[in-house]
Amino acid sequence: MFYHLLFPLSDVVSFFNVFRYITFRSVYALVTALLLCILLGPRLIAWLERIKYKQNIQEDVTNHRNKQGTPTMGGILVWGSLLLSVLLWGDLTNTYLWLTIFLFSGFGLIGFIDDYLKVVKKQNKGLSVKGKFLAQVLVAGAAVTVLICLPGYSSVLYVPFFKSLQPDLGWLYLPFALAVIVGSSNGVNLTDGLDGLAIGPTIIAAGCLTIFVYVAGHARLADYLQVASVAGVGEVTVFCGALVGAGLGFLWFNAYPAQVFMGDVGSLSIGSVLGFIAILCKQELVLVIVGGLFVVETVSVIIQVGYFRFTGGRRIFRMAPLHHHFEMIGTPESKISVRFWILSILLALVALSTLKLR
Ligand code: 57M
């Protein structure tokens, strides 16, 4: 909105020229989302408590009994403050920005329905696994189909560290992109089991993708770094900035001991949009490094379940996802979260190094 209202005034007052710059608007999108979260958070948490949107804790497995009754569905806070901030600072004529908003909101809605069924309707399982998966594929499919129809689309896959390895996936790009989005969404969801555990690496991954998206949208920079250049995608930097801000604002309340959990409305939407942004800037494979922590958590579940079935009941980890294993061997919750953040920072730095190491 500011871009449309204030930038035209630069003809009269040159200061307003600053609203043209993506970097300026991204920084203020971050600040706006962060402040909105911190300001609105206490009201939302009080409201969630009042209407009894509270987490029911599985008491049998971990020592989370003292978390019983913590309000959940705090992802609404992330969604609302992020969206408001993007509407204020973004160029609202940009198709990539709207596609990102569509995907983020679509997955948010799936998560909201799932949470609502579990938390409010007290249906233990929420949406069925099949139903949830189908809804995710539908929303992701719609976004990717529109993306494929845009002029800047390319089905080429850029392989990190190998400049000349660029296979063209052709029509296979569609199922590949769906797997990236749905996989990323579920990876964040599985990770969201300790205070601050999912949102910390989200902030780090979003920060990293901010740089990748900015570079992809900047033809000269992309050419210099020899990465894919996608005209117009740079505007999604504003969304990334707002995601970092909303993530920091949510962490304010989700830091140990958490006053609120994000719920599926938060984890599914955040995970999906990280995948989508990686697709937009043609860094699909780098996402495996950027979101390496989510990958490790997911792989720990696959290994645990596979081994359990194969051996007829034996386990590799005390419990999966991996964070539960560390909990069960006695590592304090906040130590696990902070150590996982440190690993995420390390992975983000490796991911950024792919910009140069080609
Ligand atoms: C998300 N949800 C949390 C909260 C959050 C296949 C299997 C591995 C699936 C997995 C699973 O259900 N994953 C889905 C995990 C839950 O958090 C809610 O869910 C939202 C995210 N979707 O926002 O609303 C609990 O996590 C804790 N929590 C915090 N702080 C936070 O900021 O402490 C969440 C956010 C909350 C709270 O206790 O209630 C969850 O874990 O349920 N299943 C599991 O993760 C289970 N693992 C398991 O059964 N492992 C087996 C097999 C199947 C691999 C094994 O190893 O043998 C764990 N679930 C729980 N305890 N509750 C086991 C331990």
Residues whose N, C-alpha, C, O or C-beta is under 5 A from the ligand:
A	BS01	57M	Q55 N56 I57 Q58 V61 T62 H64 T72 N189 L190 D192 G193 L194 D195 G196 N254 A258 V260 F261 M262 G263 D264 S267 V301 Q304 V305 R318 M319 A320 P321 H324
